[in-house]
Amino acid sequence: MFISISNVSKNYKNNDGTWFKSLDDINFAIEKGEFVCFLGPSGCGKSTLLNLMAGFDKPSSGEIKINNQIVSEPSLDYVTIFQNYGLLPWRTVKKNVELGLESKSINQAERSRIADEYLELVGLSDFSKCHPYQLSGGMQQRVAIARALAVNPEVLFMDEPFGALDAITRIKMQNDILEIARKTKKTVAFVTHDIEEAVYLADRIVVMTSNPGKIKSVVQVRQTSVRDRTSPDFLAARDKVFAILDMKITEEVEYII
């Protein structure tokens, strides 16, 4: 497996000195090139798990490996895209895309070429000289995606990246990231609390529950390469996830759709 999560738990100390268990004994693996969505209600630990995979925090117990290497810190080999875009307002769109390339000591001409390539990929070539405030929320998120892809990471971690967008823009961004993931063959771990978003995007859906955060079930979504929100396959997978969330399951179960 390309990403392996083995016996991972995470505890936090409260202000009163007591301990809170955010995640409890998480075991899961992701194949190279797979698109996996982590789905669950607020407080189930899905963002905490993503932060552990991305190296922003360390497990209290267990270990996470990417490409057989233990994750101990953030790396340009795996990049995280957040809901708030994280663009630098004083930089142009193109200069924002070049940001990660600067830390890799790539010369200016090559940085410019790579930035142009990925701005074209996300459909923003005509906005390269604009500043973030001149763009819509969806366009800013596409800049963030271009910036992440520009450093050619092996993994994209995405933490509810479309949560702040309106419904129409959100659907367009779902289509965009699906197309980009296929074109670039990136491994994607995507956190969401939106069931239909998870079904539309994922190869597999990890359904999580809270107090403490655990994997309740894993749903393998079998749809054609062209996703259709009205297709029988989509509706069957969506209904399966709804059913799982309503069921009192204490053990991890794998469902095949």
C-alpha positions in Angstrom: 0.0 0.0 0.0 1.2 3.5 -0.8 -0.2 5.1 2.4 -0.5 2.9 5.5 -2.1 3.9 8.8 -1.4 1.4 11.5 -2.9 1.4 14.9 -3.1 5.2 15.1 -4.6 6.9 18.1 -4.4 10.6 19.0 -4.9 12.1 22.5 -5.1 15.8 23.5 -4.8 17.3 26.9 -7.7 19.5 28.0 -7.3 22.8 29.9 -8.4 21.0 33.1 -5.6 18.5 32.8 -7.8 15.6 31.6 -7.2 13.8 28.3 -9.4 13.6 25.3 -9.1 10.8 22.8 -9.7 12.2 19.3 -8.8 9.1 17.3 -8.8 5.5 18.5 -6.9 2.7 16.8 -7.2 3.7 13.1 -6.1 1.1 10.6 -6.4 1.9 6.9 -4.4 1.9 3.6 -4.6 3.9 0.4 -3.3 2.7 -3.0 -1.2 4.8 -5.2 -3.4 6.9 -7.5 -6.5 6.3 -5.4 -9.1 9.0 -4.5 -10.3 8.4 -1.0 -12.8 10.5 0.9 -13.0 10.6 4.7 -16.6 11.3 5.6 -18.2 12.0 9.0 -19.8 14.6 11.3 -17.9 17.4 12.9 -15.8 16.2 15.7 -15.2 12.7 14.3 -11.4 13.3 13.9 -11.3 13.2 10.1 -9.3 16.5 9.9 -7.1 15.4 12.8 -6.3 12.2 10.8 -5.5 14.2 7.7 -3.2 16.4 9.7 -1.4 13.3 11.0 -1.0 11.9 7.4 0.3 15.3 6.2 2.9 15.5 9.0 1.5 18.6 10.8 1.0 16.5 14.0 2.2 13.2 15.3 0.1 10.2 16.5 0.0 9.5 20.2 0.5 5.8 19.2 0.8 3.9 16.0 2.5 5.1 12.8 1.7 6.4 9.3 3.9 5.6 6.3 3.9 7.1 2.8 5.8 5.1 0.3 7.3 3.0 3.1 8.7 6.1 4.9 7.3 7.1 8.3 5.6 10.5 8.2 7.3 12.8 10.8 6.9 16.2 9.3 5.3 18.1 6.3 6.9 17.5 3.0 6.6 18.9 -0.6 6.0 15.3 -1.6 2.6 15.6 0.0 0.8 18.9 -0.1 -2.3 20.0 1.8 -5.1 22.2 0.4 -7.3 23.9 2.9 -10.7 25.5 2.8 -9.3 29.0 3.2 -7.0 28.8 0.1 -3.9 30.2 1.9 -3.0 32.5 -0.9 -0.6 35.4 -0.3 -2.6 38.6 -1.0 0.5 40.7 -2.1 1.5 38.2 -4.7 0.0 37.8 -8.2 -1.7 34.6 -9.1 1.4 33.4 -10.9 3.7 34.3 -8.1 1.5 32.4 -5.7 1.8 29.3 -7.9 5.6 29.7 -7.9 5.8 29.8 -4.1 6.5 26.2 -3.5 8.9 26.0 -6.4 11.1 28.7 -4.8 11.7 26.5 -1.8 13.0 23.8 -4.2 15.7 26.2 -5.6 14.3 26.1 -9.1 15.5 28.9 -11.3 13.2 31.7 -12.4 12.7 30.7 -16.0 11.8 27.1 -15.0 9.5 28.4 -12.2 7.7 30.6 -14.7 7.3 27.7 -17.2 5.9 25.4 -14.6 3.5 28.0 -13.1 2.2 28.7 -16.6 1.6 25.0 -17.2 -0.5 24.5 -14.1 -2.4 27.7 -14.5 -3.4 26.4 -17.9 -4.4 23.1 -16.4 -6.8 24.8 -14.0 -8.0 27.2 -16.6 -6.6 30.4 -15.2 -3.9 31.4 -17.7 -5.7 34.7 -18.4 -5.6 35.7 -14.7 -1.9 35.1 -14.0 -1.2 38.8 -13.3 -4.2 39.3 -11.1 -4.1 39.3 -7.3 -6.2 37.0 -5.2 -8.7 39.7 -4.1 -9.7 40.1 -7.8 -10.8 36.5 -8.1 -13.9 34.6 -7.0 -13.7 32.0 -4.3 -13.7 29.1 -6.8 -10.9 30.8 -8.8 -8.8 31.3 -5.7 -9.2 27.6 -4.8 -8.1 26.7 -8.3 -5.0 28.8 -7.8 -4.3 26.9 -4.5 -4.7 23.6 -6.5 -2.3 24.8 -9.2 0.2 25.9 -6.5 0.0 22.4 -4.9 0.4 20.6 -8.2 3.3 22.7 -9.3 5.7 21.1 -6.9 4.7 17.7 -8.3 3.7 16.1 -5.0 2.9 12.4 -4.8 -0.2 13.0 -2.6 -2.8 15.8 -2.3 -4.4 16.1 1.1 -7.6 18.2 0.9 -9.4 19.4 4.0 -13.0 20.4 3.1 -11.5 22.5 0.3 -14.9 23.4 -1.2 -16.8 24.0 2.1 -16.9 27.8 1.8 -18.1 27.9 -1.9 -21.6 28.3 -3.1 -23.4 25.3 -4.4 -22.9 25.9 -8.1 -19.2 26.7 -7.8 -18.8 23.7 -5.5 -20.1 21.4 -8.1 -17.8 22.9 -10.8 -14.8 22.5 -8.4 -15.8 18.9 -7.8 -15.7 18.3 -11.6 -12.4 20.1 -11.9 -10.6 18.2 -9.1 -11.8 14.9 -10.4 -10.5 15.7 -13.9 -7.2 17.0 -12.6 -6.7 13.9 -10.4 -7.2 11.7 -13.4 -4.9 13.7 -15.6 -2.1 13.9 -13.1 -2.7 10.4 -11.5 -2.2 11.9 -8.0 -3.2 10.1 -4.8 -5.9 12.1 -3.1 -7.1 12.0 0.5 -10.1 14.3 0.8 -12.0 15.3 4.0 -15.7 16.2 3.7 -18.9 16.0 5.7 -21.0 16.1 2.4 -22.2 12.6 1.5 -23.0 13.4 -2.1 -19.6 15.1 -2.6 -17.9 12.0 -1.2 -19.9 9.6 -3.5 -19.2 11.8 -6.5 -15.5 12.0 -6.0 -14.2 8.9 -4.3 -13.0 5.5 -5.3 -13.6 4.6 -1.6 -15.3 6.4 1.2 -14.1 6.0 4.8 -17.1 6.6 7.1 -16.0 7.8 10.5 -17.8 8.2 13.9 -16.9 10.3 16.9 -16.2 10.1 20.6 -13.5 8.9 20.0 -13.0 9.0 16.2 -13.1 5.5 14.6 -13.6 4.0 11.2 -17.2 2.7 11.1 -17.2 1.4 7.5 -15.4 1.6 4.2 -17.5 1.9 1.1 -16.0 1.0 -2.3 -17.7 3.1 -4.9 -18.0 1.5 -8.3 -19.1 4.0 -11.0 -18.0 4.7 -14.5 -15.2 7.2 -15.2 -17.9 9.8 -16.1 -19.7 10.5 -12.8 -23.4 11.1 -13.0 -25.4 12.3 -9.9 -28.6 10.8 -11.3 -27.2 7.3 -12.2 -28.3 4.2 -10.4 -24.7 3.5 -9.3 -24.4 7.0 -7.7 -27.8 6.7 -6.0 -27.1 3.2 -4.7 -23.7 4.3 -3.2 -25.3 7.4 -1.7 -28.1 5.4 -0.1 -25.6 2.9 1.2 -23.7 5.6 3.0 -26.9 7.1 4.4 -27.8 3.6 5.7 -24.4 3.2 7.3 -24.6 6.5 9.1 -28.0 5.4 10.6 -26.8 1.9 11.6 -25.4 0.9 15.0 -22.2 -0.7 13.7 -19.4 -1.4 16.2 -17.0 -3.2 13.8 -15.4 -2.0 10.6 -17.3 -3.4 7.6 -16.4 -3.3 3.9 -19.2 -2.7 1.5 -18.9 -3.2 -2.2 -21.2 -1.2 -4.4 
